[in-house]
Amino acid sequence: MLGADWSQFRGPRGSGTSEETGLPVTWSEKQNLVWRVKLPGPGTSCPIVVGKRVYLTCYSGYGLGVFKKAEKEPEDAKALLRHLVCIDRANGDILWTKQFQPLNPESKYYVHEGDFHGYASSTPASDGERLYVFFGASGIYCFDLDGKELWHGDVGKGTRNWGSANSPVLYKDLVIVNASVESGSMIAFDKISGKEIWRTKGISDSWNTPVLADAPQGPELVVNISSAVLGLDPASGKELWRVKGFGGYVCPSVVVHKDVVYVVRGSALAIKAGGRGDVTDSHVLWRGKGSSQISSPVYHDGRLYWLNRSEILSCIDAATGENIYRQRLSKGGEFFASALVVDGKVYCVSRFSGTYVVAEGAKFQELASNTFADDTSRTNASPIVHDGCLLMRTDQYLYCIGKR
């Protein structure tokens, strides 16, 4: 629906898709740019839109060595500031900014921490009345839409050199956080009071945001962990099912269509939701070739798309797992952002080589490659869609891109 809120990571149900139309194919600093606004610091979280406002997070003061190589890094993370920024959707004016000092010891600066994603990687979530913002070991915060803090929840003290990246998910009266880094847990809080409702342990090496699936038996919360794909009861945190046979850390989120869960990590597979116990042999519909280290897949019109880390866009048949194409994008690049499918196009944002626009469908057709000549900063955040425009952030700016 045109103008509908985009209120969480990857939009409605974490799908990375939208039914909006009229999105631009080409843009630059002189073409199809509605507005842009300078941000108070870098970040790889995505913006969200609630009503007439855009919200996103940034960081400053620490972990900037990859951007300011001539400057000496602070000796510890005490100089770190995180920012929650509220922006007027119509014109890009900054309405207010809140600043946060870290409340717990943060992961020490490490070249991969700053270079890969930094200290503002979790996308906020909103129920239309409140904002939920996750800052890793500093915890989860709830604000009203004007930035007043309503409550703050502790998720654990753990840190990793890779930092924290998972985004909150809302389910009925709960806000759910994958706190794998901080406590090896999935944690649900009452979204009004901030009271902890449940905590499920065993969430290992998991840098991905859980996704809700509609199974015949009821909703399920699905997440990738190191050794398995898990389906949890979102009301209680109880494990319902698991598919085993994996290993290592895992970044891509799953994507869901109806009652089928699609997974792309070291391999690609489809899982029928609704099982109980170990469903490795009973509910895996197919296994296919292909992998993703960082980016999450997107389902649209019977096809599954994803970007691997280095310049390849893959497309497979979602019913069978059979390959449709694996195509190198024209100017290459490295990809951490997840693809967005909207208006018959697949938008693919690279870290430093701009945004590719590919025709949606079974035949690969690259339509455009777009860059901003005056902004060569890192782009790890996935783009979002709102009211006929793309909203996309780099480490320097938030852009509103639309036909003009």
Residue pairs with C-beta under 8 A, 6 or more apart in sequence:
1 19
1 20
2 20
2 387
2 388
3 386
3 387
4 12
4 386
5 48
5 49
5 50
5 51
5 126
5 128
5 386
6 12
6 18
6 47
6 48
6 49
6 384
6 385
6 386
6 391
7 48
7 49
7 50
7 125
7 126
7 127
7 128
8 14
8 48
8 123
8 124
8 125
8 126
8 167
8 168
8 169
8 170
9 46
9 123
9 125
9 167
9 169
9 209
9 253
9 382
10 16
10 46
10 209
10 253
10 296
10 338
10 382
11 17
11 18
11 384
11 385
12 18
13 211
13 212
13 256
14 169
14 209
14 211
14 212
14 253
14 255
14 256
15 255
15 256
15 298
15 299
16 255
16 296
16 298
16 338
16 339
16 340
16 341
16 382
17 298
17 299
17 300
17 340
17 341
17 342
18 340
18 341
18 342
18 343
18 385
19 342
20 342
20 343
20 385
20 386
20 387
20 388
21 343
21 388
22 343
22 388
22 403
23 342
23 343
23 345
23 385
23 388
23 389
23 390
23 402
23 403
24 32
24 390
24 401
24 402
24 403
25 345
25 357
25 367
25 368
26 32
26 357
26 368
26 370
27 33
27 370
27 401
28 370
28 371
28 372
28 373
29 372
29 373
29 374
29 375
31 404
32 401
32 402
32 403
32 404
33 399
33 400
33 401
33 404
34 92
34 389
34 400
34 401
34 402
34 404
35 91
35 92
35 399
35 400
36 92
36 397
36 398
36 399
36 400
37 87
37 92
37 93
37 94
37 397
37 398
38 396
38 397
39 56
39 58
39 85
39 393
39 395
39 396
39 397
39 398
40 58
40 60
40 83
40 85
40 97
41 58
41 59
41 60
41 61
41 64
41 81
41 83
41 120
41 395
42 58
42 59
42 60
42 64
42 67
42 118
42 120
42 377
42 378
42 395
42 396
43 56
43 57
43 58
43 59
43 118
43 119
43 120
43 121
43 381
43 393
43 395
44 117
44 118
44 120
44 121
44 165
44 336
44 378
44 380
44 381
45 56
45 57
45 120
45 121
45 122
45 123
45 124
45 167
45 381
45 393
46 56
46 123
46 381
46 382
46 383
46 384
46 393
47 54
47 55
47 56
47 87
47 123
47 381
47 384
47 391
47 393
47 398
48 54
48 55
48 56
48 123
48 124
48 125
48 126
48 384
49 55
49 89
49 384
49 386
49 391
50 126
50 128
50 131
50 145
51 89
51 128
51 145
52 88
52 89
52 90
53 86
53 87
53 88
53 89
53 95
53 145
54 86
54 87
54 88
54 89
54 391
54 398
55 84
55 85
55 86
55 87
55 124
55 126
55 131
56 84
56 85
56 87
56 123
56 124
56 393
56 398
57 82
57 83
57 84
57 85
57 120
57 122
57 123
57 124
57 133
57 135
58 82
58 83
58 85
58 120
59 80
59 81
59 82
59 83
59 118
59 119
59 120
60 80
60 81
60 83
61 74
61 79
61 80
61 81
62 73
62 74
62 77
62 78
62 79
62 80
62 81
62 106
62 109
62 119
63 73
63 77
63 80
63 109
63 113
63 114
63 118
63 119
64 71
64 73
64 114
65 71
65 73
65 109
65 111
65 114
66 111
66 114
66 115
67 114
67 377
67 378
67 395
73 109
74 109
76 108
77 102
77 105
77 106
77 107
77 108
77 109
78 101
78 102
80 101
80 102
80 106
80 119
81 99
81 100
81 101
82 99
82 100
82 102
82 119
82 120
82 135
82 138
83 97
83 98
83 99
83 100
83 120
84 97
84 98
84 100
84 124
84 131
84 133
84 143
84 147
85 94
85 96
85 97
86 94
86 95
86 96
86 97
86 146
86 147
87 93
87 94
87 95
87 398
88 94
88 95
89 386
89 387
89 400
92 398
92 400
96 146
96 147
98 143
98 147
100 135
100 138
100 141
102 135
102 137
102 138
103 137
103 138
103 139
104 137
104 138
104 139
104 157
104 159
105 137
105 157
105 159
106 119
106 136
106 137
106 138
106 159
107 113
107 136
107 137
107 159
107 160
107 161
107 162
107 163
107 164
108 161
110 161
112 161
112 162
113 119
113 161
113 162
113 163
116 162
116 336
116 380
117 163
117 165
117 336
117 380
118 163
119 136
119 163
121 163
121 164
121 165
121 380
122 133
122 134
122 135
122 136
122 164
122 165
122 166
122 167
122 168
123 167
123 209
124 131
124 132
124 133
124 167
124 168
125 131
125 132
125 167
125 168
125 169
125 170
125 175
126 132
126 145
127 170
127 191
129 144
129 145
130 142
130 143
130 144
130 145
130 150
130 191
131 142
131 143
131 144
131 145
132 140
132 141
132 142
132 168
132 170
132 175
132 191
133 140
133 141
133 142
133 143
133 168
134 140
134 141
134 155
134 164
134 166
134 167
134 168
134 177
135 141
135 164
136 159
136 163
136 164
136 181
136 182
137 155
137 156
137 157
137 158
137 159
137 164
137 181
137 182
139 152
139 153
139 154
139 155
140 152
140 153
140 155
140 168
140 175
140 177
140 189
141 149
141 151
141 152
141 153
142 149
142 150
142 151
142 152
142 153
142 175
142 191
142 194
143 149
143 150
144 150
150 194
151 193
151 194
152 194
153 187
153 189
153 194
153 196
155 177
155 179
155 182
155 183
155 185
155 187
156 179
156 182
156 183
156 184
156 185
157 182
157 183
158 181
158 182
158 183
158 184
159 181
159 182
160 181
162 181
162 207
162 249
163 181
164 181
164 182
164 207
165 207
165 208
165 251
166 177
166 178
166 179
166 180
166 206
166 207
166 208
166 209
167 209
168 175
168 176
168 177
169 175
169 176
169 177
169 209
169 210
169 211
169 212
169 221
170 176
170 191
171 188
171 212
171 219
171 221
171 234
171 235
172 234
172 235
173 190
173 191
173 192
174 188
174 189
174 190
174 191
174 197
174 234
174 235
175 188
175 189
175 191
176 186
176 187
176 188
176 189
176 210
176 221
176 234
177 186
177 187
177 188
177 189
178 186
178 203
178 206
178 208
178 209
178 210
178 223
179 185
179 186
179 187
179 203
180 203
180 204
180 205
180 206
180 207
180 225
181 207
183 199
184 201
184 202
184 203
184 204
185 199
185 200
185 201
185 203
186 199
186 200
186 203
186 210
186 221
186 223
186 232
186 237
187 196
187 198
187 199
187 200
188 196
188 197
188 198
188 199
188 234
188 237
189 195
189 196
189 197
190 196
190 197
198 236
198 237
199 237
200 232
200 237
200 238
200 239
202 225
203 223
203 225
204 225
204 226
204 227
205 225
205 226
205 248
205 249
205 250
206 223
206 224
206 225
206 226
206 249
206 250
207 249
207 250
207 251
208 223
208 224
208 250
208 251
208 252
208 253
208 254
208 296
209 253
210 221
210 222
210 223
210 232
210 253
211 221
211 222
211 223
211 253
211 254
211 255
211 256
211 261
212 219
212 220
212 221
212 222
212 234
212 256
213 219
213 220
213 221
213 222
213 231
213 256
213 259
213 261
213 273
214 220
214 256
214 258
214 259
214 273
215 231
215 259
215 273
215 274
216 259
216 274
217 274
218 233
219 234
220 231
220 232
220 233
220 234
220 240
220 241
220 273
220 274
221 231
221 232
221 233
221 234
222 229
222 230
222 231
222 232
222 254
222 256
222 261
222 273
223 229
223 230
223 232
223 253
223 254
224 230
224 246
224 250
224 252
224 253
224 254
224 263
224 265
225 250
226 246
226 247
226 248
226 249
226 250
227 244
227 246
227 247
228 242
228 243
228 244
228 245
228 246
229 242
229 243
229 246
229 254
229 261
229 263
229 271
230 239
230 241
230 242
231 239
231 240
231 241
231 242
231 261
231 273
231 275
232 238
232 239
232 240
233 239
233 240
240 275
240 276
241 275
241 276
241 277
241 278
241 279
241 283
242 277
242 278
242 279
242 280
243 263
243 269
243 271
243 279
243 280
243 283
243 284
244 278
244 280
245 280
246 265
246 266
247 266
248 266
250 265
251 293
251 294
252 263
252 264
252 265
252 292
252 293
252 294
252 295
252 296
252 297
252 306
252 338
253 296
253 338
254 261
254 262
254 263
254 296
254 297
255 261
255 262
255 296
255 297
255 298
255 299
255 304
256 262
256 273
256 299
257 299
257 318
259 272
259 273
259 274
260 270
260 271
260 272
260 273
260 285
260 318
261 270
261 271
261 272
261 273
262 268
262 269
262 270
262 271
262 297
262 299
262 304
262 318
263 269
263 270
263 271
263 297
264 290
264 291
264 292
264 296
264 297
264 304
264 306
265 291
265 292
266 291
267 287
267 288
267 289
267 290
267 291
268 287
268 288
268 289
268 290
268 291
268 297
268 304
268 316
268 321
269 284
269 285
269 286
269 287
269 288
269 321
270 284
270 285
270 286
270 318
270 321
271 279
271 283
271 284
271 285
272 279
272 283
272 284
272 285
273 283
274 283
275 282
275 283
286 320
286 321
287 321
288 316
288 320
288 321
288 322
288 323
289 323
290 306
290 308
290 314
290 316
290 323
290 326
291 308
292 306
292 307
292 308
292 309
293 308
293 309
294 309
294 335
294 336
295 306
295 307
295 308
295 309
295 335
295 336
295 337
295 338
295 339
296 306
296 338
297 304
297 305
297 306
297 338
297 339
298 304
298 305
298 306
298 338
298 339
298 340
298 341
298 346
299 318
300 341
300 360
301 360
302 317
302 318
302 319
303 315
303 316
303 317
303 318
303 324
303 361
303 362
304 315
304 316
304 317
304 318
305 313
305 314
305 315
305 339
305 341
305 346
306 313
306 314
306 338
306 339
307 313
307 314
307 335
307 337
307 338
307 339
307 348
308 314
308 335
309 334
309 335
309 336
310 332
310 333
310 334
310 335
311 328
311 329
311 332
311 333
311 334
311 335
311 350
312 326
312 327
312 328
312 329
313 325
313 326
313 327
313 329
313 339
313 346
313 348
313 356
313 358
313 364
314 323
314 325
314 326
315 323
315 324
315 325
315 326
315 327
315 362
315 364
316 322
316 323
316 324
317 323
317 324
324 362
325 362
325 363
325 364
327 364
327 366
329 348
329 350
329 356
329 358
329 366
329 369
330 356
330 366
330 369
331 353
331 354
331 356
331 369
332 353
333 350
333 351
333 352
333 353
333 354
334 350
334 351
334 352
334 353
335 348
335 349
335 350
335 351
336 351
336 380
337 348
337 349
337 350
337 351
337 379
337 380
337 381
337 382
337 383
338 382
339 346
339 347
339 348
339 382
340 346
340 347
340 382
340 383
340 384
340 385
341 347
341 360
342 385
344 359
344 360
344 361
345 357
345 358
345 359
345 360
345 367
346 357
346 358
346 359
346 360
347 355
347 356
347 357
347 383
347 390
348 355
348 356
348 357
348 358
349 355
349 379
349 381
349 382
349 383
349 392
350 356
350 379
351 378
351 379
351 380
352 376
352 378
352 379
353 369
353 371
354 369
354 370
354 371
354 372
355 369
355 370
355 371
355 379
355 383
355 392
356 366
356 368
356 369
356 370
357 366
357 367
357 368
357 369
357 370
358 364
358 365
358 366
358 367
359 365
359 366
359 367
372 394
372 399
375 394
375 396
375 397
377 394
377 395
377 396
378 394
378 395
379 392
379 393
379 394
379 395
381 392
381 393
381 394
383 390
383 391
383 392
384 390
384 391
384 392
385 391
388 402
388 403
389 400
389 401
389 402
390 399
390 400
390 401
390 402
391 398
391 399
391 400
391 401
392 398
392 399
392 401
393 399
